[in-house]
Amino acid sequence: MTTLEFKNVFVRSKAAVVGPMEKAGPLGSYFEHVAENLHLSENSFEKAERAMMEEAIEIALREAHLKKHQIDLAYGGDLMNQNATSNYLAAQLQCPFISVYGACSNAALVIGEGAIAIEHLNMKNVLSFTGSHIASAERQFRYPNEYGTQKKETSTTTVTGAGAIVLSNEFSALRVTHFTIGRVIDWQFSDVNDMGKAMVPAAYDTLLSHFQDTKRTFDDYDLIVTGDLGKIGYAMMSECVEEQRFQLHNKLNDCGIMIYDLNHQEVYCGGSGCGCSMVVTIGKLLKDLEDKKMKRILLIATGCVHSPILVQQKENIPTVAHAICFERSQ
Amino acid sequence: MNPMKMKEISRRHQPVTHKGRNAVMAGIGGGSLACLGQWAINRLTGIYSPSDAATLVMLGIILIAALLTGFGIYDKLAQIFGGGLFVPISGFANALASSAMECRSEGFIFGIGSNMFKLAGSVITYGIVSALIFSTLRYGWMLL
């Protein structure tokens, strides 16, 4: 049993901040808080990422009418080495803090951990946040930003965005009901330019264990979204799911595909990064739940938890996916 | 979860790689850069000696590539022309300039100084190694 069920975990407030390219995408109208450029008036991209995350947290706290010291516990994570963005930011939070690393699966991981803290540690207000920045992530995992390599067709584009969510035990319109903790999967795949496909088996495994544990199928959800598989990974995921004889009924989608206009924006296969699933979930999906367009959704945030050094040493890419279920309360 | 089964499904979703198109674009990019260089050499030969003119043009290409990198144009051109810009000296200049720009935030010594040759370092290392091997072979050949 890898799925945890929650009875009284509610979403008190949420906020997402995105970069200019995400604002220009199809979900642009859903994002109210936008960074005008990638620098955010900071002198390094790492600081820009932190500034973006800080803004998301501040908005979320403001909307929850909470001060920083009223947060009982915070969970955060990002893509930097040593979880630098979250840890440095936590120095200003004045509350107990745990940083987690699940690469791009952070979105579900921090929210799931937060839900556990509310349900089982009897905490009142827990803050969960994560984010990513294209320039700092490129530098960390690939090449310098201005380096002229030809990107492959399978490449994805890291989303510049940060999201923060305050979970609480007080009743509100949205609740977190399930958290499926994924297994780390190694299927002997090692192409770092094709991360979308690399994460499919993890997403598939988590989806099946979620269905098995909760005895649900696609019929029980209005939408199931994967984190950042991109269009190739999404195609592969669809085939895997259909092989299990599930009827999709257009209920499977991918945040990496939703956030960008794949035909007109130069993003290759779609979006990726912790920010991708976080801002799409907070910006669009949870709003749709609130607006009664949907009743129940499942987010399967997927992540490649590889180390660039170990991959250069010819090791494989381990991947993981965690699922989190949101429901409208009324 | 069967890795073999997954690999089989994965193979069906392999995107088409445009190798032919990339080769043609690289040819066009590299070719026009070479033509431009030759034209500049021809213009300068009257003023300088032919070898000096070639060196000057090479420096000019390095300067232009570094400037384009700084203005954020080079990577967009490289996406189109690929190897056409990567193989000539412009690729080397871009590797140096982009690494230096990226590591500027860590200061002159630990940033720019130690990271500038991060990507271009292998070109220099293996350039020297192959120069050593081939010059040894040539020397041996001359002794015979």
Interface residues (C-beta under 8 A of the other chain):
Chain A: N43 S44 E46 R139 Y143 P144 N145 E146 Y147 G148 T149 Q150 K151 K152 E153 T154 I185 W187 Q188 F189 K197 V200 P201 Y204 D205 I232 A235 M236 E239 C240 E243
Chain B: M1 P3 M6 K7 I9 S10 R12 H13 P15 V16 T17 H18 N22 T69 G70 G72 Y74 D75 L77 A78 Q79 G82 G83 L85 F86 G91 N94 A95 A97 S98 S99 M101 E102 C103 S105 L119
